[in-house]
Amino acid sequence: MLNLQQKQQLQQKLSPQQIQYIKLLQLPTLALEQRIKAEMEINPLLEEGLEEEQETQEEDIVDETLDALEDAEELRDADVREEQGEGEDEYDWDELLNSTDDLYGYKARVDNSAEEDRREIPMPARTSMAEYLVDQLSFLDFDENEDLIAEQIIGSIDEDGYLRRPLESIVDDIIFNYGVMITTDDVERILGRIQRLEPVGIASRDLRECLLVQLQTMPAGVTGRDVAVRMLKDAYKAFTMKHFDALMKKLDVSGEELKDAYDLIHRLNPKPGEGEFTAAQNYITPDFTVRFIDGEFIITLNGRNAPQLRISKQYRQMLHQISAEQKKEQQAKASQNGVDQETKQFLKTKMESARWFINSVNQRRHTMMKVMHAIVELQEEFFKYGEGYLRPMILKDVAEIIDMDISTVSRVVNGKYVQSEFGVYELKYFFSEGLATDSGEEISNKEVRAIIESIIEKEDKRKPLSDQKIATELEERGFQIARRTVTKYREQLGIPVARLRKEIVLS
């Protein structure tokens, strides 16, 4: 049995321009720059960096183009519309050609700051860590197969300098790709040689091996070396747990000898080559600059966030030429082959796309400036006096000031940085929950974390404070914080538990 039902449903759908704007909004400066370059590659009508004089000349060309186009349309399409019953072309070419101004009152203008000049300076060439290691292979007197194994090992090193790939996989790759029959023992032997290249400990498979390799390459007379090697080989678990009494008993050493061994290990590099295996260096490019000058804040947006974009003058002229040719063809009663109409349709589509893109960039700039102004308003004391004046703030606070959705504020904040007089900060840094003191004053949880860090720095390293004791001390200072909250903040600071903070202190 069939039933016919009527259902009313309310749906919210985003237009293509809104989707484009949302995607642009969440991009940081460098990513936006790449996105604009990509758009300019696929849309020939987009052009960057027009001068004021050229804009005036361009407007004259637009007026001439529109007049010619209207005449050509009337001459060429009148009969076609009558025969096919088509309505007039509803596309507003005047709006399309000239509406590159954003509805929000901004034009995409370039901030011609000194940074634009600096970004053209080429980066100096530098040798990567992988290349540096390969260069050192020439000193090891390897044969052809050994060189092949060594290069496979170096190519498998992770970004932190460790080799986590199983040796069996390296063996399989060499046999399959090069037809060279080797064993895991061969790879193990070559790996041991590579680990003693500079930096020593590179390509280790775990922390224990990394520390042992560095110790074994030291001269035998180094204070604490022999005890440290024995400790890592025979009592590694007790070493990680800092069971000092058990270590002294097992290794048959005094407290002073054990301290020398610990101090020596602490001076070793736990991650040799870390960050040197990335393809390129990562630099933070601030999206905003905030300065406090003569009693007022000057907030600027990085010039790459709002590049100057215009519709290409060349393609406007092309459209003008097509329109003029169509007019001549109609006057001469030439046959229509549709080629010019296809070109016109192409230009119309690309021009609309360019206009949408320019408006999205402008709207992004407008929204970002509104968010940054709101952050400065809420964190005025910080931008005047520094980190000690950070106040609690959440996304909702900013959203209420600028009358926008929290999700919009989140997109602006994510991955963006601001240059202040006190350094470069990620915008997320300014957002934190508030905690109330006994006096009723509300402070940022970042300040509480700083207090916890200070307490731990001053503790007796022979008897580190537990999280409960830290919570008790905070309570004595007027902060009502639970032990589990202290644990969470301590972990966020990257500070280990009390047992692992214990140190040997000789009286």
NUVO-732282 format. One record per atom (N, C-alpha, C): residue in one letter; x, y, z. Coordinates in steps of 0.2 Angstrom, whole numbers, plus 5000, padded with zeros to 4 digits. Layout:
! NUVO-732282
AXYZ...
! end
This chain:
! NUVO-732282
M500449945000M500050005000M500450065000L500350114996L500750174995L500450224999N500850265003N500650325006N500950385004L500550435003L500850505001L500850545007Q501550565009Q501650615014Q501950675012Q501750725016Q502150795015Q502550815021K503150825020K503550845025K503950905024Q503950945029Q504251015029Q504851005033Q505451035030Q506051025033Q506551085031L506851115036L507251175035L507951145035Q508351165030Q509051155028Q509451215027Q510051215029Q510451265028Q511051245023K511051275018K511551255013K512051315011L512651305011L513151355009L513251365002S513351425000S513451434993S514251424991P514351414985P515051404983P515551454986Q515351514986Q515751574988Q515851574995Q515351554999Q515351545006Q515851485008I515851435004I516351375006I517051395004Q517151434999Q517751464997Q518051505003Y517651555005Y517851595010Y518051565017I517651515019I517751475025I518451435024K518651415018K519251375017K519851425017L519751485014L520251535014L520351565022L519851565025L519851595032L520351555037Q520351485036Q520751445040Q521451445038L521651475032L522351465030L522751515033P523351495036P523851545038P524251585032T524651625034T524951675029T525251635023L525751595024L526051565019L525651515015A525151485018A524751435014A524251485010L524051535012L523651585008L523951605002E524651625003E525051644997E525051594992Q525151524994Q525151474989Q524551464986R523951474990R523251464987R523151514982I523351574983I523251634978I523651614972K524251594973K524651574967K524351524963A524051474966A523751414963A523151434959E522751484962E522151514959E522351554953M522851584953M523051624947M523351584942E523551524943E523751484938E523151454934I522651434938I522051404934I521551454932N521651514934N521151574931N521551624928P521651634922P522051684919P521851754919L521151764922L520951824922L521151864929L521451824934L521651854940L522351884939E522451944941E523051974940E523252014947E523952014948E524152044955E524552104954G524452154958G524952214958G524852264953L524252284951L524152334947L524252404950E524452454946E524652524949E523952564949E523952614952E523352664952E523252684945E523752704942E523652734935E523352684930Q523552624931Q523352574926Q522552554928E522352564934E521652554936E521252604933T521452664932T521052714929T520952704922Q521552684918Q521452664911Q521052604910E521052554915E520652494914E519952514915E519752554919E519052574919E518752604913D519152644909D518952664903D518852614898I519352564898I519252504894I518652464895V518452454902V517852424903V517252454901D517252524901D516652564898D516552544891E517152554887E517152544880E516952474878T517152424882T517052354881T516252344882L515952364887L515252354889L514852384883D515052444881D514652484875D514652434869A515252414867A515352374861A514952304862L515052284868L514652214869L513952224868E513652274871E512952284871E512752294864D513052334860D512952334853D512952274849A513452234850A513552174847A513052124849E512852124855E512352074857E511652084854E511552154853E510852174850E510852154842L511452164839L511452144832L511452074831R511852034835R511951964833R511451914836D511151934841D510751884845D509951904844A509751954841A509051974840A508651914837D508951894831D508551844827D508551784830V509151764834V509151694837V508651694843R508651744847R508151744852R507451744850E507251774844E506651774841E506451704839E506951674836E506751604833E506751554838Q507151554843Q507151504848Q506751514854G506551574855G506051594860G506451604867E507151624866E507551634872E507351704875G507451704882G507451774885G508051804884E508151864886E508751904886E509251874891D509851894889D510451864893D510351904900E510251864905E510151884912E510751904915Y511351884912Y511951894916Y512151974915D512252004921D512452074922D513152084921W513352094914W514052104913W514352164917D513952214918D514252274921D514452254928E514052214932E514152194938E514752144938L514752104933L515352054933L516052094932L516052134928L516652174926L516952214932N516452244935N516652304940N516552284947S516252234949S516052214956S516652174959T517252204959T517852174962T517952204969D517452254971D517552274978D517152234982D517352224988D517052174993D516452214996L515952174998L515352205001L515552235008Y516052215011Y516252235017Y516652295017G516752335012G517052395011G517852395011Y518152335009Y518852335008Y519052315001K519552334999K519852314992K520552274994A520652224990A521252184992A521852224990R522152254995R522752294993R523352264997V523952274993V524552254996V524852295001D525052275007D525452305011D526152305009N526452365006N527052365003N527552375009S527652325013S528152335019S528852305017A529252315022A529952295020A529952215020E529452185023E529452105023E529352085015E529052125011E528952095004E529652095001D530052145003D530752145000D531152085003R531052075009R531452015012R531251955010R530651945008R530451875006R530751854999E531051904995E531351894989E532051874989I532351884995I533051864997I533051784997P533451754992P533551684992P533851654998M533651595000M533951565006M534551535004P535051535009P535751505007P535651425006A536051405002A536051325001A536351295007R536051245010R536351205015R536251135014T536751095016T536851025016T536350985021S535950945018S535450905023S535850855027M535550835032M535850785037M535950725033A535550695029A535650635025A536250645020E536250705017E536850715012E537550715016Y537450745022Y538050755026Y538350685028L537850635030L538050565032L538350525026V537950535020V538250505014V538950525012D539050595013D539750615012D540250585017Q540050565023Q540550535027Q540650465026L540250435022L540350365020L541050355016S541250405013S541850395009S542450385014F542450395020F542950385025F542950315028L542450275026L542350215029L542650155025D542850165019D543150115015D542650055013F542050075012F541550025010F541550005003D541349935002D541349914995D540649934992E540549914986E539949934982E539249914986N539249854988N538649824992N538549854999E539149875002E539149905009E538849975008D539050005003D538850075001D538050075000L537850024997L537150014995L536750015002I536949965006I536649955012I536650025017A537250055017A537250115021A536750165018E536750175012E536250225009E535550205010Q535350145010Q534650125012Q534550135019I535050125024I534950145031I534850215032I535250255029I535150335030I534550355027G534250325021G533650345018G533050325023S533150285028S532650255032S532550295039I533050335040I533050375046I532450415047D532150415053D531550465054D531850535056E531350575056E531450655057E531850665064D531750625069D532050635075D532750605076G533050575070G533650545070G533650465071Y533150435073Y533150365075Y532950325069L533150265069L532950215064L532450165067R531850165065R531350125067R531050075062R531350075057R531250025052R531549955053P531249905053P531549835054P532049825049L532649795052L533149775047L532949725042E532449685043E532249635039E531949675032S531649735034S531349765028S531849795024I532349825027I532949845023I533249795018V533349735021V533649675018V533149655012D532449655013D532049635008D532049685002D532049755004D532149804998D532749794994I533249784997I533949784993I533949714989I533649664991I533649604987I533149614982F532549644983F532049644978F532249694973N532449754975N532649814970N533249804967Y533749774970Y534449774967Y534749704966G534349654968G534649584967G535249574970V535349604976V536049594980V535849554986M536149494987M535949444992M536349464998I535949495003I536249515010I535849485016T536149485022T535749465028T535649515033T535349505038T535249555043T535849565047D536349515047D536949525050D537349585046D537349575040D537649625036D537449695037V536749705038V536449775039V536649795046E536649745051E536849765058E537549785058R537949755055R538649775055R538749845052I538449865046I538449925043I538149985047L537549965051L537250005055L537650035061G538049985064G538550005069G539050055067R539250045061R539750095058R539450165057I538850165055I538450225053I538350265060Q538150225065Q537950255072Q538550295075R539150285072R539750315075R539950375070L539550385065L539750445061L539550505065E539650565063E539450625066E538750645063P538250665068P538250655075P538250585078V538650575083V538650505086V537950485089G537750425087G537150405090G536550405084I536750435079I536250435073I536050365071A535450355069A535150295067A535050245072S535050265078S534950215084S534250195084R534150135086R533450105086R533050125092D533350145098D533050165104D533450205108L533250235113L533650285117L534250245120R534150185123R534650145126R535250135121E535150115115E535650105110E535950175109C535550225108C535850295107C536350315112L536150315118L536650335124L537250285124L537150225123L537750175123L538250195118V537950205112V538450225107V538850285108Q538550335111Q538950395113Q539450385118L539250345123L539650325128L540250285126Q540150235122Q540650195119Q541150225115T541050285112T541450315108T541950365112M541750375118M542150425122M542750385125P543350425126P543950395129P543750355135A544150305137A544050265143A544150305149G544550355149G544650395155G544150445157V543550455154V543050505155V542750485162T542650525166T542350515173T541650495172G541550435175G540850405175G540650365169R541050365164R540950325158R540850255159D541250215163D541250145163D540550125167V540450165173V539850155177V539250165173A539250215169A538650235164A538550175159V539050145156V538950095151V538650035155R538950015161R538649955164R537949965166M537750025169M537150045171M536650035165L536750065159L536350055153L536249985151K536849945151K536849875149K536449825154D536649835160D536449785165D535849805170A535649875170A535149895175A534749955172Y534549945166Y534249995162Y533550015165K533149965167K532549985170K532650015177A533049995181A533150035187A533450105186F533850115180F534050185178F533450225177T533050205173T532450245171T531950255176M531950215181M531550225187M531850265193K532550275192K532950315197K532950275204H532950215203H533050175210H533750175212F534050235215F534750245216F535050185221D534650175226D534950125231D535050055227A534550035223A534649975220A535149975215L535250035211L535850035207L536550035210M536550065216M537250065219M537349995222K536849955224K536949895226K537149845220K536749855215K536849805209K537549815205L537749885205L538349905201L538949905206D538849905213D539349905218D539749965217V539350025217V539750085217V539450135222S539850185224S539650235229S539150285226G538850325230G538350375228G538750425223E539350445225E539750495221E539850465214E540050405213E540150365207E539550365203L538950355206L538350345203L538150415200K538250465204K538050535202K538450555196D539150535196D539550555190D539250525184A539050455184A538750425179A538150455176Y537650475181Y537050505179Y537150575176D537650615178D537850675176D538050675169L538450625167L538750605161L538250595156I537750555158I537250535153I536750595152H536650635157H536250695155H536550745150R537150735149R537550785145R537550755138L537250695137L537250665130L536650685126N536650675120N536150695115N535650645114P535050645117P534550595116P534250585109K534250635105K534050635098K534450675093P535050635092P535550665087P535250675080G535250735077G535050745071G534250755070E533950765076E533250785076E533050845072G532550845068G532350895064G532750915058E533350875057E533850885051E533650845045F533150805046F532950755040F532350785036T532050845039T531450875035T531750905029A531250905024A531450935017A531651005017A531351045022A531451115022A531351145029Q531651195031Q531651225037Q530951265038N530651255044N530051285045N530151355049Y529851405046Y529851475049Y529151495051I529151525056I528451555058I528451625055T527851635051T527751705048T527151735051P527251785055P526651815059P526151835054D525551825056D524951845052D524751915054F524951935060F524752005063F525352035066T525352105066T525852135070T525452185075V525552185081V525252225086V525752275090R525752335089R526152385092R525752435096F526052455102F525752505106F526152565106I525852615102I526252675101I525852735103D526152785107D525752845109D525052835112G525052785116G524452775119G523852735115E524052715109E523552675106E523852615102F523452565101F523652505097F523652515090I524152495087I524252485079I524252415077I523652395074I523652325072I523652315064T524152285062T524252275055T524152195053L523952185047L523952115044L524452105039N524752055040N525352035035N525152055028G525552085024G525352105017G525152045013R525451985014R525251925010R524551905012N524251925017N523551905019N523051945014A523252005011A522852045007A523152065001P523352024996P523752044990P523252084986Q523552124982Q523152164977Q522952114971L522352104970L522052064965L521552104961R521652094954R521152134949R521052084944I520552104940I520352064934I520852084929S521152034925S521652054920S521452104915K521852154914K521752204909K521852174902Q522252124901Q522352094895Q521652054892Y521352024897Y520751984895Y520152034895R520152084898R519652134897R519652164890Q520352174887Q520452194881Q520252144876M520352084877M520152024873M519352024872L519052034878L518352034877L518052094873H518352144874H518252204870H518352194862Q518852154861Q519052144854Q518552094851I518352044855I517851994853I517152034851S516952074856S516352114855S516352154848A516952184847A516952224841A516952184835E517252124835E517252084829E516552054828Q516252034833Q515552014832Q515052064829K515152124831K514852184828K514952194820K515552184819K515752184811K515452134808E515452074811E515252014807E514452024806Q514152044811Q513452054810Q513252104804Q513652164805Q513552214800Q513752194793A514152144792A514352114785A513952054784K513552034788K513051974788K513551914786A514051904790A514451844790A514151794793S514351734792S514051674795S514351664802Q513851634806Q514051624813Q514351554814N514951544817N515151484818N515251464826G515051514830G514951504837G515651504841V516151514838V516851514841V516851574846D516651634844D516751694848D516251684854Q515651654853Q515251644858Q515551594864E515851544862E516251504866E516751534870T517151584867T517651614870T517351664875K516751694873K516451744878K516151704884Q515951644883Q515651604889Q516251584893F516851564891F517451554895F517651614899L517651674896L517851734899L517351744905K516651734903K516151744908K516251704914T516351644913T516451594919T517051614923K517651624920K518251634923K518151704927M517851754924M517751814927M517351814933E516851774933E516451764939E516851734945S517251674943S517651644947S518151694951A518451734947A518951784949A518651834954R518051854952R517651904957R517551864963W517251804963W517151774969W517751764974F518351744970F518951734974F519151804977I519151854974I519351924976I518951944982N518351934982N517851944987N517951904993S518151844992S518251794998S518951815001V519451834997V520051865001V519951925005N519551965002N519352035005N518952015012Q518451975011Q518051955017Q518451925022R518951885020R519451845025R519851905029R520051955025R520452005028R520052045033H519452055032H518952095036H518852055042T518651995042T518551945048T519151945052M519751935049M520351925053M520551985057M520452045054M520552105058M520052115063K519452095062K518952105068K519152055074V519351995072V519551955077V520151975081M520652005078M521252025081M521152085085H520652125083H520552185087H520152165093A519752115093A519352095099A519852065104I520352025101I520851995106I521252045109V521452095105V521852155109V521452185114E520752195112E520352235117E520252195124L520252125123L520152085129L520852075132Q521352075129Q522052065132Q522452125131E522152185133E522552245132E523152245137E523052225143E523552225148E524152185145F524052125142F524552085140F525052125134F524652155130F525052185124F525352255126K525152275132K525552335135K526152315139Y526052265143Y526552245149Y526852175148G526552135145G526852065144G526552005147E526851955147E526551885149E526251885156G526451925161G526151915167G525451945168Y525251975162Y524552005162Y524051975158L524151915156L523751875152L523051855156R522551875154R521851865157R521551805154P521051775158P520651715155P520251745149M520151695144M519851715138M519651655134I519051645132I518851595128I518551615121L518451575117L518251585110L517551625110K517151605115K516451635115K516551715117D517051735121D517151805122D517251845116V517651815112V517851855105V517251855101A516851795100A516351795096A515751845098E515651855104E515151895106E515351975105I515951985105I516152055103I516052075096I516252025092I516252035084I515552015081D515151985086D514451965083D514551905078M514951865079M515051805074M515051735078D514951685074D514951615077D515651595080I515651555085I516251535088I516651495083S516351455078S516751415073S517151465069T516851525067T517251575063T517851595067V517751615073V518351635077V518851575078S518651515079S519051455079S519551455073R519151465067R519551455060R520051515060V519951575062V520351625062V520951615067V520851585072V521351575078V521851515076N521551465073N521951405071N522551415067G523151405069G523751415065G523951485064K523651535067K523851605065K524351625071Y524751675069Y525251705074Y525251775074V525451805080V525451885080V526151905083Q526451955080Q527051985082Q526952035087S527152035093S527052085098S527752115100E527652165105E528352185107E528652135112F528352085114F528652035118F528751965115G528751965108G528851905105G528251885100V528351825097V527851805092V527451745096Y526751755096Y526351705099Y525851685095E525651615096E525151585092E524451615095L523951635091L523351655094L523051615099K523151545098K522851505103K523151515110Y523751545110Y524051555117Y523551605121F523251645118F522851695122F522151665125F522051605123F521351575125F521551525131S521251535137S521251495142S520751505147E520551445151E520051455156E520251495162G519751515165G519951555171G519851515178L520251535183L520251495189L520151555194A519751545199A519551595204A520051585210T520251635213T520651635219T520151645225D520451635231D520051645237D519851715238S520151765235S519951835235S519451845230G519251805226G518751815221G519051835214E519751845214E520051865208E520151805203E519951825196E520051765191E520651775188I521051715187I521651715184I521651665179S522151665174S522151625168S522551555171N522251495168N522651435170N523351435168K523551475163K524251475161K524651505166E524351555170E524751575176E524851525181V524351485182V524351435187V524851385185R524951365179R525451315176R526151345178A526151415177A526851445178A527051435186I526551445190I526651435197I526851365199I526551315196I526651245197I527351235195E527551265189E528251255187E528751285191S528651345194S529051375199S529151335205I528551305208I528551265214I529051205213I528951165207I529351115205I530151125205E530251185202E530951205201E531351215208K530951235213K531251255219K531151195224E530851135222E530851085227E531451045229D531451005234D532050975236D532150915231K532650905227K532750855222K532850785225R533050785231R533050715235R532350695236K531850735238K531250715239K530750765235P530650745229P530150785225P529450785227L529150845226L528450845228L527950805224S527450775227S526950735224S526450785221D526050765217D525450815214D525050835220Q524950795225Q524450805230Q524750865235K525450855236K525850905240K525850975236I525850975229I525851035225I525151065226A524651025226A523951055226A523851085233T524151055238T524151085245T524451155245E525051155242E525451215242E525051275238L524751255233L524351305229L523751325233E523451275237E522951295241E523151345247E523751345249E523951385254E524151455251R524151455244R524251525241R523651555239G523051515240G522451545238G522151515232F522351465229F522151425223F521851365225Q521151355224Q520751295225Q520851255219I521351205219I521451165213I521451095215A521151045212A521150975214A521850945211R521950885215R522550855213R522550835205R522050805203R522050785196R522150845191T521950905193T522050965189T522750975189V523150975195V523850985195V524150935191T523950875191T524250815187T524150835179K523650865177K523450885170K523950935168Y524050985172Y524451045171Y525151025171R525350985175R526050955175R526250915169E525750875167E525850845160E525950885154Q525550935155Q525550985149Q526151025149L526551035155L527151065155L527751015153G527550955152G528050905150G528550885156I528250895162I528650875168I528450805171P528950765172P528850695174P528550695181V528350635183V528050625190V528650635195A528450635201A528950655207A529550605207R529350535206R529850485206R530450495201L530250515195L530750525190L531050595190R530850635195R531250695196R531750695201K531750635204K532250625210K532950625207E533450665210E534150665209E534550655214I535150635213I535650615218I536050685220V535950695226V536250755229V536750745235L537350755233L537850735238L537950785244S537950765250S537950815255S538650835257
! end
